[in-house]
Amino acid sequence: MNISTGLAESLNKAGPEVQKEVQTLFGKLKDEKGLSTSELKSYWGDLGYTLPESMAEKLQKAGPKVQKEASDLLLKLENGTKLSGQELSTYFKDIGMNVPKSLSAGLSSMSGEAQKDAANLLAKLADGTSLNVGQVKQLWKDYGLQLPESLCNSLVSQSGTVQQSVLTVFQNLKSGTASSAEDLKNTFHTLGFDLPNTFIVGLKSVDAQKSAVELLEKVKSGCQLTGVDVIAELKLIGGSSALALANAFQSMAPQAQAAASSGGRSAIICTAQQFYNARGAGLKTDGYWGPATRKAATASVQRGCNQAYSAGLSVDSIWGPRTEAAVRTFRRGNDNAAVWSLQAVLMAHGYSVGSAGIDGKFGAGTEAAVRTYQRAAGLTVDGLAGKATFAALCK
């Protein structure tokens, strides 16, 4: 059994029982007798590699010959011997590990030592296991990818599946390959942007995907963008979705861009979520506008209309014809419970309504937020919050 100096030292420290186990299991593999699932996991683990339960089960079912083949390739990896693209594909296939083509291709161009580290970390990701900060940085370094600190901080809080998606997207951009809509969605979410599916599926070319990712990276890193910046970044995307996004960024208030630059975890959005929670919403205070926050916002509008002028709405969190018909137009100078709900939903979208916050008074700050939102949503910019504005905010 040919092993590296590092593994020899590791086994020496592990003691005679582990050494005997490795020799016994290696002997069985060499003789093509086949190992059980638990034996496969122990053998891989003794050699310092991760073999998740699901992969161990697949390898066990594959039979002795495939187990021996995988073991031989594993020992090559452990010794720091560079595997060819074909050998890597065989190894991943043997252990039942689904690796995206771009990641597999990137792995084949690495040194033997880098392959050794990356293959082990990819196995964790394939099993859905999250990597810690050090592991994420190491894997991206192995692939020769730049990992901004702000993105790294967001990545470590994601599942292994999402971490693999983001790595795949950036590796695809490096190699000039288009990514799937699902991988793009996970990447945008990690950057702090939950964008509409209609926008994501419209990003078909590599250039369009690169343009969108670079734009959102700039915002997340704290760059203050002008309308000219945004339109220049999105010029390759095309289509109405891109234009809407460009308009949204162009008209964003400074505080809304600041919210976006922190990955969407805006103190403004959190304040709105806390407002809803104080009224029984039970939201996670995560600073993201998502389905749960939208439902809480709709319920708040329904409740506000009932309190302000006895609209008689069912507080069911569903924006339907009855709710839209019951909403009145609010303007500067109004002071009632419905204005509370307007201010809250504006803040839930990341727009500040002024230093007073949610106070039920339609003042200069609330009017400015309404105008900014209307411009971003492509509505008539008049500073009046009527049916169209409320519908856009709550749907």
Secondary structure, 3 states (H helix, E strand, C coil): CCCCHHHHHHHHHHCHHHHHHHHHHHHHHHCCCCCCHHHHHHHHHHCCCCCCHHHHHHHHHHCHHHHHHHHHHHHHHHCCCCCCHHHHHHHHHHCCCCCCHHHHHHHHCCCHHHHHHHHHHHHHHHCCCCCCHHHHHHHHHHCCCCCCHHHHHHHCCCCHHHHHHHHHHHHHHHHCCCCCHHHHHHHHHHCCCCCCHHHHHCCCCHHHHHHHHHHHHHHHCCCCCCHHHHHHHCCCCCHHHHHHHHHHHHHCCHHHHHHHHCCCCCHHHHHHHHHHHCCCCCCCCCCCCCHHHHHHHHHHHHHHHHHHHCCCCCCCCCCCHHHHHHCCCECCCCECHHHHHHHHHHHHCCCCCCCCCCCCECCHHHHHHHHHHHHHHCCCCCCCECHHHHHHHHC
